[in-house]
Amino acid sequence: MSRALFIVDVQNDFTEGGALGVDGGIQVAGAITEYLADHADDYALIVASRDWHDADNDNGGHFAVDTDPNFVDTWPEHCVAGTPGADYHPAFVTDEVDVHVHKGQGEPAYSAYEGVAENGSAVPALVEERGITDIDVVGIATDHCVRATVLDALAHGRRVRVFEDLVAGVAPESTVAALEEMKAAGAEIMGRPTIDLVEASLTTEPR
């Protein structure tokens, strides 16, 4: 087994005060940093994704231009490449990230699987090259980009865990629905592992 961690869109525009700020986003950013401090060595690959939209067009209809956004498949302008809104939130310390990927460059994109690394590699190719069999997913937002990432990872044949205390959703109803959908598709929904639990699993005598 070779495990990866996907950290989805922990960006200023998706946390409180941003263009599409999610309640609890800043807390999740800090909690992910704490988790990495204890668990980065558990992973063969750590990937962080960011929306990285074009400034001079509607990104394939992703940005609402002439009408109000419907917040389903059209949105206010957000995470424009090179702007502060597209930056990682400062509470998310990226020192342990192996690969940074951009997605939504001129087109709608939700899943981190649609991202492209700085060297031009596509995420599915990176996962294959590293022999990744299992993926843990955290980040923002549970009911949109986290959901899409999880469903794509499952569709690519990976075993997936979602740490529900390291994600934040847009709305309670859609968050619950997304978690149920991911679980029904085969993902394990759980709290983040703790050091105590890991140590216990290593020291407990088999029955």
N, C-alpha and C positions, 0 to 999 in steps of 0.2 A: 504494500500500500504506500502510495506517495500522495501527500495531502497539500493542497493549496488553500490560501485565504484570499478571497476577493473582497475588497473594501470599495463599496459602491458610492461614488458621488458625494463625498463629505466636503461640500463646497459652500462658500459663503452665501451664494444665492439660494441654497436649500436649507439654510439654518436661520434661526430667528433673526429678523431684520433684513433678510435677503428678498430678492424679487419673488421667490416662491418658497419662503421660509416655512419650515415644518417645526411644530412645537416639539421640543425634546431633541432637536438636532444638535445643539451645542453640547448637551449632556452626552449624547451618543458619541460625538467627536472625541470628547475627553475620555470616555469609557473605552473606546477602541485603542487609544494611546496606552491606557493602563493595561489593557489586555495584551497588546504587543510587547510591553515591557516584560511580561511574564511568559509569553507563549510564542514569540517569534521563531524560536528554535524548533518549534513543533512542525514547521512548514518547510516544504521543499521549494515553495514559490509563494511570494506575496505580491498580489497585483492590486493597484489602486486605479480606479477609473474616474474620469471627469467628463461631463458634458463640455464640449468645446465648439460652440456654434459660431457660424460666420456672422460678421457684423453687417454685411452689405446686402443681405437677401433674407428671405423668410425661411431658409433652411428646409426647403421642400414642403412648405406649408406648416411646419412645426410652430413657427411664430405667427400669432394672429396679427394681421396687418390692417385690413380694411374692415374687420368685424371684431366683436368682442370675443375673447378666448372662451372655448367651451370647457377647458380644463379636463378634457378627455384625450383629444388628439391635437388641439391647438392651445397655445400657451402665450402668456406675456413674454417679452424678450427677457432672456436669462442666460447666464453662463456664456457670455460672448468671449471668444478667445482673446486672451491677453488682458482682460479687465479684472478688477478686484473681485467681482462676483463669481468669476470662474476659478479663482484661487481656492486651494484647500482651506478649510477653516483652521485658524491658528491653533486651536485646541487639539487638532489631529497632527501629531508629530510623525513625519513620514520617513524617519531615518531607517526603519526596518523594511521599507517597501523595495522590492526587487525591480518591479516593472511598473511604469506609469503609462496608462493608455488614455487616449482621447477618443471620444465618440460623438456622433451628431455633427460632423463637419460638413455642413451644407445639406444635411438630410435628417429626417427624424431618426432617432436612435435611443433606445431605452436600456437594453441589456449591455452589460460590460463585455459580453461575448462579441458585440459589434465593434468593439474598440480596436484601435491600432496603436502599437507601441511606438516609442520615439524612433526606433530603428526600422519602422515600417512593417514589423511582424504583426500578423493578425492574432487575436487571442486564441482561437481554436488551434492554430499551429503551435503557439507557445505551450499550451496544455499538452498537446501530443508530444512535442519535443522533450518535455520534462517528465513524461510518463506519469502524469497526474491522474489518479484514479478517484480521488475524493476531494471535494471542494466545500469549504465553509464560507458562508456569505454573511456579510454585515454591511451596514450603511444606510443610505437614504435614497429614495423613500420606499418603505415596505410595500406599499400598494402600487408602485410604478416600476422604478428601475431595479429595485431589489427583486421584486416578483419576476420581472422579465429575465433577469440574470439567472435566477434559480431555475426557471422553466427551460431556458436554453441549456444550462449545464446538464440538467436531467436528460434533455433531448439528445445531448452528445454522449450519453451513456455514463455520466459520472454519478457517484453517490454524493448527495448534498445534505449538508446541515445548515440550518438558519438559526443564529443565536438571537432569540427574540428580545433579549435585553440589550442588544447592540444594533438595533434597527429602530427607525422612527418613521411613522406613517403620516399621510396627509390628514386622514379622517378616521375616526374609530371604526365606522362601519366598513369602509373599504379596506382598512387594515386587517380586520378580522376575516373578511372574505378572502383577501389575498393569502393570508396564512393558511386558511382552510384549503384553498386551491393548491397551494404549494405542497401541503401535506398529502392531499389526495393524489397529486402527481408523483409522489414518492419521496419528497424531502422530509427529513427529520427536523422537527421544530423543537428547540430546546433552549435552556439557558446556557450561557457561556461556561465552558469547563473552568474549574478553579484549580489552583495548585494543590490544595488539600485533596481534591478528588483524584487528580492525576497521581499524586504520591500514594494514596490509598490503593489505587488500582495496581500500582507497581509492587506494593509490599504485602497485599493481602494474600494469605495462603489459599491455594485452590481447595475447594471442598471435595 
